[in-house]
Amino acid sequence: MIEVIVSRLGLDSTNNSYVVILQERGGARLLPIWIGQPEAESIVMHMHNVKRPRPITHDLVRSLIMGMDAQLRRVQITRVEKQTYYAELHLQHGETLARIDARPSDGIAIALRLGAPIFAAESLLIEPGEETADEEGDEPEFGGDEAPAGEGELTSEQLKAYLENLRPEDFGKFNP
């Protein structure tokens, strides 16, 4: 397993899906994972310190883990089967370690909230340029617009507009 960090998040307009790009910590290899809108919003909200008056699901899970005096030791993205990624939450309560099946997007959102490391199976990581080069053979740019930083008071509509305006060119040409 290789530790990864959340590098970018955006909208793939070819299939109108959100993509989270994980990057090898201290390296260049990437793992793009297509995720749902609620999970994308949850990840962006946390990354930009946006607070809601009521907890959303990932905040609730964080509170449950902490309230049970457990710790999220790590999230592992273990495999992909039929274009579906699988992950596990590794929770420790006392001497007991439990592995909980999870969607990677939920695992990422929860790990960010609890400061837990995220790991991916090495076989899932790709070099930037592997399967991502455009027609001219150039490597794609992985920059693009950053989410609006600031006061932490984005409305749901502003967050949705930000995610919808990200371009697939920001992520290269991945095949989900």
Sequence and secondary structure as in RCSB ss.txt:
>XXXX:A:sequence
MIEVIVSRLGLDSTNNSYVVILQERGGARLLPIWIGQPEAESIVMHMHNVKRPRPITHDLVRSLIMGMDAQLRRV
QITRVEKQTYYAELHLQHGETLARIDARPSDGIAIALRLGAPIFAAESLLIEPGEETADEEGDEPEFGGDEAPAG
EGELTSEQLKAYLENLRPEDFGKFNP
>XXXX:A:secstr
 EEEEEEEEEEETTTTEEEEEEEETTS  EEEEEE HHHHHHHHHHHTT   SS  HHHHHHHHHHHTT EEEEE
EEEEEETTEEEEEEEEEETTEEEEEEE HHHHHHHHHHHT  EEE GGG B TTTTT  TTS            S
SS   HHHHHHHHHH  GGGT     
